[in-house]
Amino acid sequence: MTQKLTNTMFTGTLASSKLTGAFGSNDGSALTGLGGSGATISASDPTISTNPAGGVGTLWSNSTSGELFCCTDATAGENHWVNIGHGSGDVWGMQGVLHGYSSGGSAGAPSYTNVAAIQKFNFANTSSESNIGNLSSVNAHASGHQDRTYGYVSGGYPTKNTIEKFNFSGSFSSSDHGDLSAGKTGSSGHQV
């Protein structure tokens, strides 16, 4: 027996095999339960300061270029929007928007004494740097790396195989993070 629903609300579950035929043209504005907060449609791309009310998973459609972005990190003022369309150009914060850090190095020409200090300075004003901690030992010519929470120092002179990390959120000395497979000095640092 085949039954036809006319202007009736259906609740519960319905197997997809029971749906046949063509559906009428709808704009989708009444759809619910799809997760996230829907898509924002704008004539421009989102920015790192575009703070989505729906948080991670919010979609942003650029009606001018056709690009589609998804918010993958909803940190206020530092949002990360990944381009999920056919285009390129993710939207995320450039490294170093608040403070700069300096760790290790050589000082005191002409003797060039190696130092272990971790120093911090503010990008927003012309204040001098301040010491926030120390590396585990004096270190020069090391590689620097970072993520959102930590600064990392790998290798260095005299030739080291250590990887150390320090926290950006306060005044902390470094801690052991691991070892390189061999001692290195003067190598370059990268991150993704």
C-alpha positions as CSV (number, residue, x, y, z in Angstrom):
1,M,0.0,0.0,0.0
2,T,1.4,3.4,-0.9
3,Q,0.4,6.5,1.1
4,K,0.8,10.1,0.2
5,L,1.5,12.9,2.7
6,T,0.0,16.2,1.8
7,N,0.9,19.3,3.8
8,T,1.7,17.1,6.8
9,M,4.6,17.3,9.2
10,F,6.7,14.2,9.4
11,T,8.6,13.5,12.7
12,G,11.0,10.6,13.4
13,T,13.2,8.8,11.0
14,L,12.6,7.8,7.4
15,A,14.7,5.4,5.4
16,S,16.2,7.0,2.3
17,S,15.0,4.1,0.3
18,K,11.4,5.3,0.9
19,L,12.1,8.7,-0.8
20,T,11.5,8.5,-4.5
21,G,10.6,10.9,-7.2
22,A,11.6,14.6,-7.6
23,F,11.6,17.2,-4.8
24,G,10.3,20.6,-5.5
25,S,12.7,23.6,-5.6
26,N,13.3,24.9,-2.1
27,D,15.7,27.6,-0.7
28,G,16.7,25.5,2.3
29,S,16.1,28.3,4.8
30,A,13.8,26.1,6.9
31,L,16.3,23.2,7.2
32,T,17.3,22.5,10.8
33,G,19.5,20.0,12.6
34,L,22.4,20.3,10.2
35,G,25.0,21.3,12.8
36,G,27.0,24.5,13.1
37,S,25.2,27.8,12.7
38,G,24.7,27.8,8.9
39,A,26.7,29.8,6.4
40,T,27.4,33.5,6.4
41,I,27.1,35.0,2.9
42,S,29.2,38.1,2.3
43,A,30.8,40.0,-0.6
44,S,34.3,39.5,1.0
45,D,36.4,36.9,2.7
46,P,36.4,36.4,6.5
47,T,39.3,37.9,8.4
48,I,41.2,36.6,11.5
49,S,39.1,39.0,13.6
50,T,35.8,37.7,12.1
51,N,34.5,36.0,15.3
52,P,31.8,33.5,14.3
53,A,28.9,33.1,16.8
54,G,28.7,29.4,15.8
55,G,32.4,28.8,16.5
56,V,34.3,26.0,14.9
57,G,32.5,24.6,11.8
58,T,30.9,27.9,10.8
59,L,30.8,28.3,7.0
60,W,31.5,31.6,5.2
61,S,30.6,32.0,1.5
62,N,32.1,34.9,-0.5
63,S,29.3,35.8,-2.9
64,T,31.7,37.8,-5.1
65,S,34.5,35.1,-5.7
66,G,32.5,32.0,-4.9
67,E,35.1,30.9,-2.3
68,L,33.9,28.9,0.7
69,F,35.6,28.9,4.1
70,C,35.2,26.9,7.2
71,C,36.2,28.1,10.7
72,T,38.7,25.6,12.2
73,D,39.9,27.7,15.1
74,A,37.5,30.1,16.8
75,T,40.0,32.0,19.1
76,A,38.6,35.5,19.4
77,G,40.6,37.9,17.1
78,E,42.8,35.0,15.9
79,N,40.4,32.9,14.0
80,H,41.6,30.4,11.3
81,W,39.4,30.0,8.2
82,V,40.3,27.2,5.8
83,N,39.3,27.6,2.1
84,I,37.3,24.5,1.4
85,G,36.3,25.5,-2.1
86,H,38.4,25.1,-5.3
87,G,40.3,28.3,-4.5
88,S,43.3,28.8,-2.3
89,G,44.2,31.3,0.4
90,D,43.3,30.2,3.9
91,V,42.7,33.1,6.4
92,W,44.7,32.9,9.5
93,G,46.8,35.0,11.8
94,M,50.4,35.8,10.9
95,Q,52.9,34.6,13.4
96,G,53.8,37.2,15.9
97,V,50.9,39.5,16.4
98,L,51.5,40.5,20.0
99,H,55.1,39.9,21.2
100,G,58.5,39.0,19.9
101,Y,60.9,36.6,21.7
102,S,64.6,36.2,21.6
103,S,66.4,33.2,23.1
104,G,70.1,32.4,23.5
105,G,72.7,34.0,21.2
106,S,76.0,35.7,21.6
107,A,76.8,39.0,23.3
108,G,79.6,41.2,24.4
109,A,81.9,41.7,21.4
110,P,84.7,41.1,21.1
111,S,84.6,38.1,23.4
112,Y,81.1,37.0,22.2
113,T,79.9,35.2,25.4
114,N,77.1,32.8,24.7
115,V,73.9,33.6,26.6
116,A,71.0,31.5,27.8
117,A,68.4,34.3,28.4
118,I,64.8,34.1,27.0
119,Q,63.6,37.7,26.4
120,K,60.2,39.1,25.3
121,F,59.2,42.5,23.8
122,N,55.9,44.0,22.9
123,F,55.0,44.8,19.3
124,A,52.4,47.5,20.3
125,N,54.8,49.9,21.9
126,T,58.5,50.9,22.1
127,S,59.3,49.2,25.4
128,S,62.5,47.4,26.0
129,E,62.7,43.6,26.1
130,S,62.4,41.9,29.5
131,N,63.9,38.6,30.6
132,I,61.2,36.0,31.2
133,G,63.4,32.9,31.8
134,N,66.5,31.0,30.6
135,L,67.4,28.1,28.4
136,S,68.8,25.1,30.2
137,S,72.3,26.1,29.1
138,V,74.0,28.9,27.1
139,N,73.2,28.5,23.4
140,A,74.0,30.4,20.2
141,H,73.2,29.6,16.5
142,A,70.1,27.6,17.4
143,S,66.9,27.2,15.4
144,G,63.7,28.8,16.6
145,H,60.2,27.4,16.1
146,Q,56.7,28.1,17.6
147,D,53.2,27.0,18.0
148,R,50.4,29.0,19.6
149,T,51.5,28.2,23.1
150,Y,55.3,27.5,23.1
151,G,58.5,28.7,21.6
152,Y,61.0,25.9,20.7
153,V,64.8,26.1,20.4
154,S,66.6,23.2,18.6
155,G,70.3,22.6,18.2
156,G,72.9,25.3,18.8
157,Y,76.5,26.1,19.6
158,P,78.5,24.6,21.0
159,T,77.0,21.8,18.9
160,K,73.8,20.5,20.6
161,N,71.2,17.9,19.9
162,T,68.6,19.3,22.3
163,I,65.1,20.5,21.7
164,E,63.8,22.9,24.4
165,K,60.5,24.6,24.8
166,F,59.2,27.6,26.8
167,N,55.7,28.9,27.4
168,F,54.6,32.2,25.9
169,S,52.0,32.8,28.7
170,G,54.4,33.9,31.4
171,S,57.9,34.0,32.9
172,F,59.2,30.4,32.6
173,S,62.6,28.9,31.8
174,S,62.7,26.2,29.1
175,S,62.1,22.5,29.6
176,D,63.4,19.5,27.7
177,H,61.2,18.6,24.8
178,G,63.3,15.9,23.1
179,D,66.5,15.4,21.1
180,L,67.6,15.8,17.5
181,S,69.1,12.7,15.9
182,A,72.5,14.5,15.8
183,G,74.0,17.7,17.1
184,K,73.4,20.8,14.8
185,T,74.5,24.4,14.9
186,G,73.4,27.2,12.6
187,S,70.5,25.3,11.0
188,S,67.2,27.1,10.0
189,G,63.9,26.6,11.6
190,H,60.5,26.1,10.0
191,Q,56.9,25.2,11.1
192,V,53.5,24.6,9.6
